[in-house]
Structures are given as C-alpha cells and as structure tokens.
Amino acid sequence: MHLGDDERAAPAIGRRGFLGFAAAAVTSALPAASGLMTGVATSVATGVATAPVLLGSGSAEAAPLAGSVRRISLHNINTQERFDGVYWADGHYKPDVLRKLDVLLRDHRAKQVCRYDPRLFDLLARVHQSVGSDDPFEVICGYRSRRTNAMARRRSRGVAKESYHTRGMAIDIRLPDTQLRAISEMAKAMQSGGVGYYPRSGFVHLDVGPVRSW
C-alpha cells in the first residue's frame, strides 16, 4: 500500500462520458443501510464489524452536481481494482455501489473495509467533471485502519493521529491527464473539505472534513 502523507479557470467537461457499471469487488463488504453510517470498519476476512470510528463535525457539504445520475471512475493502484459507473441516481445513493466502492478503498494490508462518507464521492465526481479529465482517478491511499495509520505516522511526520483516512472521509488521488496543481486548485475553490498538495509524492489529498488547505 502506498501510504500518503496526510492532514496537516475550470476546463470544459471531458469528452468521454463515464462508461457503464463495472467493478471487481470482494463479496464480504458491509451490509446496506438506508441511513448511511460512515466510519464503520469491517474485517474482509471475517465480515465482523470492528469498533466504529466517530466522525468529526466537519463543515463540508455535498458537492452540487448537475444531472440525474452521478458517476465516478477509480483505479486502486495498490490492488489494481477498478470501478467505473453510477453511484447515485433518482435522487439517492445506490447502497450496493457504495459497498463496492468501500471495498475498493479498503485497507488491504489490514483486510478491513470502512463505510465511506458518500460526500467524498460527490467531491471527486465534481472535481473530475470540472477539470475535464478523461482518465479515472488513481487511488494512492483510501481507508487506513488505526494500525496502518500508526505505521504511516512512524514513516512520516505529516500523518495525523486522527487522520480522516481512518474515518472513511479522505482519499489521496491523481489523474494521469491532469496536473496535480490543477486538481488541488479546483478542489480548494469548491470549499468542500480539506485539500493537501503533495507534488513530490505525486498526489493530492482530499477529504470532507473542515475546509482547509496546505
């Protein structure tokens, strides 16, 4: 797993529409819930939920998106798993798709899945739409269990003890066809959470915690 560091004029929409639903997913994802409770980690091996992680009272709001559906395209470079499809339609998030995304973003070292805050997917979809990318987001780091986060902290002083990665509220990404600075500046302009710019490490950190940037 790549352990990313942590908290401390828009182009036209790309020509490529997101393709139809397709994803490789592990079958032991979290059970669906109509009121989506984020930050709950589950063991991929046992399917048993571990202690829930309480979310902070961030000021981020769901990013507004035009249209009757919302799409997202992700490529986890650690596991080579991909998702490309609709996660929101007819005014509602699709629970089965959110579970697939949770699995794709799991901590594969600890074999744990966390229920992600779907506002993060809204932010990603809006950024992708605004920068006009034709490529999927490459995921450098998604969910981190407490143990994995502690390991990352030993390697880097920039990793927060209460990282939003441990709460299912953060992701480190890049787009092959878009400069990192363009992604960072677009996300900061949206005022939808935290944005960290890491050109040396080759990624941008996005989260739906309080609005801030570094």
ZIMO-V907861 format. One record per pair of residues at least 4 apart in sequence whose ideal C-beta (glycine too) atoms are under 8 Angstrom apart, sorted by the first residue. I is the first residue (numbers start at 1). J is the second residue. D is the distance in whole Angstrom. If there is no record, write none. Layout:
[[I J D] [I J D]]
This chain:
[[1 78 5] [1 107 7] [1 108 6] [1 109 5] [1 141 7] [1 148 7] [2 77 7] [2 78 6] [2 140 5] [2 141 6] [2 172 8] [3 141 6] [3 144 7] [3 148 7] [3 151 7] [3 152 4] [3 155 6] [3 156 7] [3 159 8] [4 140 5] [4 141 4] [4 172 4] [4 198 7] [4 201 6] [4 203 6] [4 205 6] [5 156 5] [5 158 4] [5 159 6] [5 196 7] [5 198 6] [5 201 6] [5 205 7] [6 152 7] [6 158 6] [6 159 5] [6 160 5] [6 163 5] [6 164 8] [6 165 6] [6 170 7] [6 196 7] [6 205 6] [7 158 8] [7 159 8] [7 160 4] [7 163 6] [7 164 7] [7 194 6] [7 196 7] [7 205 8] [7 207 8] [7 209 8] [7 214 8] [8 158 5] [8 160 7] [8 196 7] [8 214 5] [10 130 5] [10 131 7] [10 132 8] [10 186 6] [11 130 8] [11 131 6] [11 132 4] [12 132 5] [13 129 6] [13 130 8] [13 132 6] [14 128 8] [14 129 8] [14 132 4] [14 133 5] [14 134 4] [15 134 7] [16 134 4] [17 71 8] [18 71 4] [18 72 7] [18 73 5] [18 84 6] [18 85 7] [18 86 8] [19 73 8] [19 84 5] [19 85 7] [20 84 8] [20 85 6] [21 84 8] [21 85 3] [21 86 6] [21 97 7] [22 82 7] [22 83 7] [22 84 6] [22 85 6] [23 81 7] [23 82 7] [23 83 4] [23 84 7] [23 85 7] [23 97 8] [23 100 5] [23 104 7] [24 81 5] [24 82 7] [25 29 7] [25 81 8] [25 83 8] [25 99 7] [25 100 4] [25 103 5] [25 104 7] [26 44 6] [26 103 5] [26 106 8] [26 113 8] [28 42 8] [28 44 5] [28 45 8] [28 47 5] [28 113 8] [29 42 8] [29 99 4] [29 100 7] [29 102 6] [29 103 5] [29 113 6] [30 40 7] [30 42 5] [30 49 8] [30 99 6] [30 102 6] [30 113 6] [30 115 5] [32 95 4] [32 96 7] [32 99 7] [33 37 6] [33 95 7] [34 95 8] [36 93 7] [36 95 8] [36 98 7] [36 115 7] [36 117 8] [36 118 6] [37 52 7] [37 115 6] [38 55 6] [38 114 8] [38 115 5] [38 116 6] [38 117 4] [38 118 8] [38 167 7] [38 168 5] [38 169 7] [39 52 6] [39 53 4] [39 54 7] [39 55 5] [39 114 7] [39 115 7] [39 117 7] [39 167 5] [39 168 5] [39 169 7] [40 49 6] [40 52 5] [40 53 7] [40 114 7] [40 115 5] [40 168 8] [41 49 7] [41 50 5] [41 51 8] [41 52 8] [41 53 7] [41 112 5] [41 113 7] [41 114 5] [41 143 8] [41 145 6] [42 47 6] [42 48 7] [42 49 5] [42 50 7] [42 112 7] [42 113 5] [42 114 8] [42 115 8] [43 47 7] [43 48 5] [43 49 8] [43 50 7] [43 111 6] [43 112 6] [43 113 8] [44 103 8] [44 106 6] [44 111 4] [44 112 7] [44 113 6] [45 111 5] [50 112 7] [53 114 7] [53 166 6] [53 167 5] [53 168 7] [54 167 8] [55 117 7] [55 167 6] [55 169 7] [56 162 8] [56 164 8] [56 167 7] [56 169 8] [56 209 6] [56 210 7] [58 169 7] [58 193 7] [58 208 6] [58 209 4] [58 210 5] [59 210 5] [59 211 6] [60 119 6] [60 123 8] [60 192 5] [60 193 4] [60 208 4] [60 209 7] [60 210 7] [60 211 7] [61 119 7] [61 192 7] [62 118 8] [62 119 5] [62 122 5] [63 119 7] [63 122 4] [63 123 5] [63 125 7] [63 126 4] [63 190 6] [63 192 5] [64 126 7] [65 70 5] [65 88 8] [65 122 6] [65 125 6] [65 126 6] [65 129 7] [68 89 7] [68 90 7] [69 86 5] [69 88 7] [69 89 5] [70 86 7] [70 87 6] [70 88 4] [70 89 7] [70 121 7] [70 122 7] [70 125 5] [71 84 8] [71 85 6] [71 86 5] [71 87 7] [71 125 6] [72 83 7] [72 84 8] [72 85 8] [72 87 6] [72 101 7] [72 121 5] [72 124 6] [72 125 5] [72 128 7] [72 137 8] [73 82 8] [73 83 7] [73 84 4] [73 85 8] [73 128 7] [73 135 8] [73 136 4] [73 137 7] [74 82 7] [74 83 5] [74 84 8] [74 101 7] [74 104 6] [74 105 8] [74 124 8] [74 136 6] [74 137 5] [74 139 6] [75 80 8] [75 81 8] [75 82 5] [75 136 5] [75 137 7] [75 138 5] [75 139 7] [76 80 7] [76 81 5] [76 82 7] [76 104 5] [76 105 7] [76 139 5] [76 142 7] [77 138 5] [77 139 6] [77 140 7] [78 108 6] [78 139 8] [79 104 8] [79 108 5] [81 103 8] [81 104 5] [82 104 8] [82 136 7] [83 100 6] [83 101 6] [83 104 5] [84 136 6] [85 97 7] [86 94 7] [86 97 7] [87 93 6] [87 94 6] [87 97 5] [87 98 6] [87 101 7] [87 118 7] [87 121 6] [88 92 7] [88 93 5] [88 94 7] [88 118 8] [88 121 8] [88 122 8] [89 94 6] [93 97 8] [93 98 6] [93 118 5] [94 98 7] [95 99 7] [96 100 7] [97 101 6] [98 102 6] [98 115 8] [98 116 7] [98 118 6] [98 121 8] [99 103 7] [100 104 6] [101 105 6] [101 116 6] [101 121 7] [102 106 7] [102 113 5] [102 114 6] [102 115 6] [102 116 5] [102 143 8] [102 168 8] [103 113 6] [104 139 8] [104 142 7] [105 114 8] [105 116 6] [105 139 7] [105 142 3] [105 143 5] [105 168 8] [105 171 7] [106 111 8] [106 112 6] [106 113 4] [106 114 7] [106 142 7] [106 143 6] [107 111 7] [107 112 5] [107 113 8] [107 114 7] [107 142 8] [107 143 5] [107 144 6] [107 145 5] [107 148 5] [109 145 8] [109 148 5] [110 145 4] [110 147 6] [110 148 5] [112 143 7] [112 145 5] [113 143 7] [114 143 4] [114 166 8] [114 167 8] [114 168 4] [115 168 6] [116 120 6] [116 121 7] [116 142 8] [116 143 7] [116 168 4] [116 169 7] [117 167 8] [117 168 6] [117 169 5] [117 208 5] [118 122 7] [119 123 6] [119 192 8] [119 193 8] [119 208 5] [120 124 6] [120 168 8] [120 169 6] [120 170 7] [120 171 6] [120 193 8] [120 206 7] [120 207 7] [120 208 5] [121 125 6] [122 126 6] [123 127 6] [123 187 7] [123 190 7] [123 192 5] [123 193 7] [123 206 6] [123 208 6] [124 128 6] [124 137 6] [124 171 7] [124 173 7] [124 206 7] [125 129 6] [126 130 6] [126 190 6] [126 192 8] [127 131 6] [127 183 6] [127 186 6] [127 187 5] [127 190 7] [127 206 7] [128 133 5] [128 137 7] [128 175 7] [130 186 5] [130 190 8] [131 175 7] [131 178 5] [131 182 6] [131 183 6] [131 186 5] [132 178 8] [133 175 5] [133 177 6] [133 178 5] [134 177 6] [135 175 5] [135 176 5] [135 177 5] [135 178 8] [137 171 8] [137 173 4] [137 174 7] [137 175 6] [138 173 6] [138 174 5] [138 175 7] [138 176 7] [139 171 6] [139 172 7] [139 173 6] [140 172 4] [140 173 6] [140 174 7] [140 201 8] [140 202 8] [140 203 4] [141 165 6] [141 171 7] [141 172 4] [141 203 8] [142 165 7] [142 171 5] [142 172 8] [143 165 6] [143 166 7] [143 168 6] [144 148 5] [144 149 4] [144 152 7] [144 163 6] [144 165 4] [144 166 5] [145 149 7] [145 166 7] [146 150 6] [146 166 6] [147 151 7] [148 152 6] [149 153 6] [149 159 7] [149 161 8] [149 163 5] [149 165 6] [149 166 5] [150 154 7] [151 155 7] [152 156 6] [152 159 5] [152 163 8] [153 157 8] [153 159 4] [153 160 8] [153 161 7] [155 159 8] [159 163 6] [160 164 8] [162 166 7] [162 167 8] [163 167 8] [163 170 7] [164 169 4] [164 170 4] [164 194 7] [164 207 4] [164 208 8] [164 209 5] [165 169 8] [165 170 5] [165 171 8] [165 172 8] [165 207 8] [169 193 8] [169 207 5] [169 208 5] [169 209 6] [170 194 7] [170 205 7] [170 206 7] [170 207 4] [170 208 8] [170 209 7] [171 205 8] [171 206 6] [171 207 7] [172 198 8] [172 203 5] [172 204 7] [172 205 5] [172 206 8] [173 183 8] [173 203 6] [173 204 6] [173 206 7] [174 180 6] [174 183 7] [174 202 6] [174 203 5] [174 204 7] [175 183 6] [178 182 5] [178 183 6] [179 183 7] [180 184 6] [180 197 7] [180 198 8] [180 199 6] [180 202 7] [180 203 7] [180 204 6] [181 185 6] [181 197 7] [181 199 7] [182 186 6] [183 187 6] [183 204 5] [184 188 6] [184 195 6] [184 196 8] [184 197 4] [184 204 5] [184 213 8] [185 189 6] [186 190 7] [187 192 7] [187 195 5] [187 204 7] [187 206 6] [188 195 5] [188 213 5] [191 211 5] [192 208 6] [192 211 7] [193 206 7] [193 207 5] [193 208 4] [193 209 5] [193 210 7] [193 211 6] [194 205 7] [194 206 7] [194 207 4] [194 208 8] [194 209 5] [194 210 7] [194 211 7] [194 212 5] [194 213 7] [194 214 8] [195 204 7] [195 205 7] [195 206 6] [195 212 8] [195 213 5] [195 214 8] [196 204 7] [196 205 3] [196 206 8] [196 213 7] [196 214 5] [197 204 6] [197 205 8] [197 213 8] [197 214 7] [198 202 7] [198 203 5] [198 204 7] [198 205 7]]
